[in-house]
Amino acid sequence: METWFIVILSLCVAFILRAIFSLITSTTNSSKTHKLPPGPIHIPIISSFLWFRKSFSQLEPLLKTLHAKYGPIVTLRIISRPAIFISDRHLAYHALVQHGAVFSDRPKQLPTSKIISSNQHNISSAAYGPTWRALRRNLTSEILHPSRIRAYSRARKWVLDILLTRLDSEVTKSKPDTVLQPVKLVDHFQYAMFCLLVLMCFGDKLNEKQIKEIEDVQRSLLLGINRFNVLNFWPAVTKILLRKRWQEFYQLRKNQERVYLPLIRERKRIKQEGLAHGEKAEDEFVLSYVDTLLDLQLSSEGNRKLEEGEIVSLCSEFLSAGTDTTSTALEWIMANLVKYPHIQERLLMEMKGVMEEKSENEGNASSGEEVKEEDLQKMPYLKAVILEGLRRHPPGHFVLPHSVSEDVELNGYLVPKEGSVNFMVAEMGWDPKVWEDPMTFKPERFLRGDGSVEAFDITGSKEIKMMPFGAGRRICPGYGLAMLHLEYFMANLVWHFEWKATDDGVDLSEKQEFTMVMKHRLQTHLSPRF
């Protein structure tokens, strides 16, 4: 016991001395040029530990107070590295768009994140450089290219049928002589998105058991990540004192590999044996994300191919980016359509006009018909509802942390190379200087006087008014696919069902999970329209 005490005490003293030295050094260096942005007093170890235990959602109210006191750019010290938080859209545009090359790096990953990302070998965490370019180019050219997205239209129709069938079954559970039971939507939305993204990722229509297994391991890792944050605080010590928790974390990763690797290896076998087209009819074959990863070579790393663990990390990133974010946004938007029936009714009227016109042109009845992807282009109010949903309820209130490739000046302050730069997405979308009555859900703000959609650049390339997908070189590469999925599924949900509030109404309170979700998940009464 005495030995353990001496070892831990020695480590603590060493860490304190190192933190103090680091603080003095950074202060001395910064005084030569610019100072760090203002922020609360930093007490080595104590402050870092207190900040580190908090999630971004817990930090958000505090950051609002700090921004009111210090201005639009503030600093917190988390694990001795400065974390800079920016709430101003002009500063965000200056950094991410006008000086994107400097602000497009990522901070060094924490130990647990390194394991999940295979040492930063996925698109979201890779350092700004040739490896990141190769990974992102592969995704955008092979999977997210417009022609490829159109090729997945059958997959979207397959998933829509699954979703509508599941909702229909919920409705039929209530007998005519009983009180209509409310339907909890989130599980159905998440399952549908997993069906679609799993097909795009692995190239096969897996059965419900397989999809549930993928969903379980994925969500266990994502939702449990905050529980393992403490492991990153002085890992040399936590690997001794929190050994069981480290083992639990490693087991989550092993579970993910256990589920993913057989699917990856099967796809590899099919490719090697040239069976991809032979086993399936031409119209059923889907080029999967895994197919492209198996072919990818990293020229910056000796033209090597990806290791299996790296493919697992990239598949995990693909699924999490396309499922939780989309299902969360869909739930928030549908919640507002339930809370404000006049918006739902106006949207339905727009769709009826489009579908009736199509019916007249094609000479068939529109009742019960699917709202197809080509119909979406004629629905400006639908687009306005989606944009307003993303503005008012962005699935992430912060984009992933950025870092700079060199010490730079921003708004008169030093942004150091070793720090992180964080952008407050929700605050920018709620800026009363840009948006009148910003906390009100009002899709009309995106429409012109003639009812057409206002030309709005969600990428922020000319001006940032909101940035639910980020902005600049690190903008989410799948933003176009996400917009299509939201428009397609939401249109058909409203077209096939009337959505009514329960006696408890709709509570728009928030809570943080992997994304910012409804604290009380949406439950509604559904009535088939046909």
Secondary structure, 3 states (H helix, E strand, C coil): CHHHHHHHHHHHHHHHHHHHHHHHHHHHHHHCCCCCCCCCCCCCCHHHHHHHCCCHHHHHHHHHHHHHHHCCEEEEEECCEEEEEECCHHHHHHHHHHCCCCCCECCCCCHHHHHHCCCCCCCCCCCCCHHHHHHHHHHHHHCCCHHHHHHCHHHHHHHHHHHHHHHHHHHHCCCCCCCCCCEECHHHHHHHHHHHHHHHHHCCCCCHHHHHHHHHHHHHHHHCHHHHHHHHCCHHHHHHHCHHHHHHHHHHHHHHHHHHHHHHHHHHHHHHCCCCCCCCCCCCCCCCHHHHHHHCEEHHHCCEECCHHHHHHHHHHHHHHHHHHHHHHHHHHHHHHHHCHHHHHHHHHHHHHHHHHHHHHHCCCCCCCCCCHHHHHHCHHHHHHHHHHHHHCCCCCECCCEECCCCEEECCEEECCCCEEEEEHHHHHCCCCCCCCCCCCCHHHHECCCCCECCCCCCCCCCCCCCCCCCHHHCCCCHHHHHHHHHHHHHHHHHHEEEEECCCCCCCCEEECCCEEECCCCEEEEEECC
